[in-house]
Amino acid sequence: MSTDDNPVLRAIRDRRSIRRYTDEPVADAELTAILEAGRWAPSGLNNQPWRFLAVKRGDPRHERLAGCTKYPHIVRDSAACIAVLLEKEAMYSEIKDRQGAGACIQNMLLAIHALGLGAVWLGQIINDQALSLDALSLDPAQYELEAVVALGHPDQRGSSDRKPLSDLLLEKL
């Protein structure tokens, strides 16, 4: 099988960050499938310290979350946002647990793409943990926000460029 025919490799290559969405809601079954994809990410010692909070458009926390980022229009326009958090008591290694959260988010982004939806990983929102956690009505002593994934039905086509692999390799294969 060529790499062009492999659905996983094709999804990795074709997925793009989508920042504009239609007004159509995302079905609960789709949100569940996305969260399940995140749940299956690898974690050190299989500790799975991530926790998810899905907040749909219309929930007051959705609008409050928009006030926590310099990209409020993305949050407001999204059908839902998924806050990806680490539960502090479940963590065992800060670095490994954050790496696991990144894998979890990537799994969700690939699931979103596979479902024909669009999403963007909002990382800037974590710069003010206290404000973001307060907007979500969560205790900062218990949780650390890793990112918010804004998602919905795409109202744009994504685009992206990548550096050639040869520019990224420290040694030739």
RACORWO-V122329 format. One record per backbone hydrogen bond with DSSP energy under -0.5 kcal/mol. NH is the residue of the N-H (numbers start at 1). CO is the residue of the C=O. If there is no record, write none. Layout:
BEGIN
nh=NH co=CO
nh=NH co=CO
END
This chain:
BEGIN
nh=5 co=2
nh=6 co=2
nh=6 co=3
nh=7 co=5
nh=10 co=6
nh=11 co=7
nh=12 co=8
nh=13 co=9
nh=14 co=10
nh=15 co=11
nh=18 co=119
nh=22 co=153
nh=31 co=27
nh=32 co=28
nh=33 co=29
nh=34 co=30
nh=35 co=31
nh=36 co=32
nh=37 co=33
nh=38 co=34
nh=39 co=35
nh=40 co=36
nh=41 co=38
nh=46 co=43
nh=47 co=44
nh=51 co=85
nh=53 co=83
nh=55 co=53
nh=55 co=81
nh=56 co=54
nh=57 co=79
nh=59 co=56
nh=62 co=59
nh=63 co=59
nh=64 co=60
nh=65 co=61
nh=66 co=62
nh=67 co=63
nh=67 co=64
nh=68 co=65
nh=69 co=66
nh=74 co=71
nh=75 co=71
nh=76 co=72
nh=77 co=73
nh=78 co=74
nh=78 co=75
nh=79 co=151
nh=80 co=151
nh=81 co=55
nh=82 co=149
nh=83 co=53
nh=83 co=81
nh=84 co=82
nh=84 co=147
nh=85 co=51
nh=85 co=83
nh=86 co=144
nh=87 co=49
nh=88 co=86
nh=88 co=142
nh=90 co=87
nh=91 co=87
nh=91 co=88
nh=97 co=93
nh=98 co=94
nh=99 co=95
nh=100 co=96
nh=101 co=97
nh=102 co=98
nh=103 co=99
nh=104 co=100
nh=105 co=101
nh=106 co=102
nh=107 co=103
nh=108 co=104
nh=109 co=105
nh=110 co=106
nh=111 co=107
nh=112 co=108
nh=113 co=109
nh=114 co=110
nh=115 co=111
nh=116 co=113
nh=117 co=112
nh=118 co=152
nh=119 co=16
nh=120 co=150
nh=122 co=120
nh=122 co=148
nh=123 co=121
nh=126 co=123
nh=127 co=124
nh=128 co=125
nh=129 co=127
nh=132 co=128
nh=133 co=129
nh=134 co=130
nh=135 co=131
nh=136 co=132
nh=137 co=134
nh=138 co=133
nh=140 co=138
nh=142 co=139
nh=143 co=139
nh=144 co=86
nh=146 co=84
nh=147 co=84
nh=148 co=122
nh=149 co=82
nh=150 co=120
nh=150 co=148
nh=151 co=80
nh=152 co=118
nh=153 co=24
nh=154 co=152
nh=155 co=20
nh=167 co=164
nh=168 co=164
nh=168 co=165
nh=169 co=165
END
